[in-house]
Amino acid sequence: MIDVILKRFDKPDEVTHFEKGRFETVTLGDMTIGRATYQPGWKWSEDVGSGLGEDYCTVEHVGMVVSGCATAAFADGRVTEMKAGDLFYVPSEPHDSWVVGDEPYVSLHFLGAGKYAK
């Protein structure tokens, strides 16, 4: 018999802190789900990548924006804004990201959360 697993982000399995945000993960069976919370002024290349020695993120992402707005900005110059309510797919090709505006950005990540910021 398989048991139901219940978890909440108020008690995540792992938290990665950044100067202007955090990335929390919970693991349910074989799936890791992430919640990104970034403050205005957060930028992946500065707040995450610089600590990893990377200019771009290369993690594939599938998720949903809960609140705020951020970009997926690719090395070739393409920039897409992702806003509250958007479901997103960001391929593993090199990309940066930053919060747009004065509102914190929050998103859930259903693919890529286990590899993010590592």
HELIX and SHEET records of a PDB file:
HELIX    1   1 TRP A   44  TRP A   44  1                                   1    
HELIX    2   2 SER A   45  GLY A   49  3                                   5    
HELIX    3   3 SER A   50  LEU A   52  1                                   3    
SHEET    1   A 6 GLU A  14  PHE A  18  0                                        
SHEET    2   A 6 GLY A  21  LEU A  28 -1                                        
SHEET    3   A 6 MET A  31  TYR A  38 -1                                        
SHEET    4   A 6 TYR A 105  LEU A 111 -1                                        
SHEET    5   A 6 HIS A  61  SER A  67 -1                                        
SHEET    6   A 6 LEU A  87  VAL A  90 -1                                        
SHEET    1   B 3 VAL A  79  LYS A  83  0                                        
SHEET    2   B 3 CYS A  69  PHE A  74 -1                                        
SHEET    3   B 3 HIS A  95  ASP A  96 -1                                        
END                                                                             
